[in-house]
């Protein structure tokens, strides 16, 4: 699935979830090192476990963040 983000530097999130488990995850644009770290931490974990961890995180004065957008993407799948 490809999720078009809103309000963040990252343009889109590409992810694969099988049986509720995040199998693959990548971000297009954004803070490269941080987003690679988030992807590595999330892979292999249940989407339902990642959603509450990432939900509501803000990036500076923005109302959202790349982790928050990941939670939004995952909510569309579970």
Secondary structure, DSSP 4 states (H G I P E B T S, - for coil): -EEE-SSSS--EEEEEEETTEEEEEEEESS-HHHHHHHHHHHTTSBHHHHHHHHTT---TTSS--HHHHHHHHHHTT-
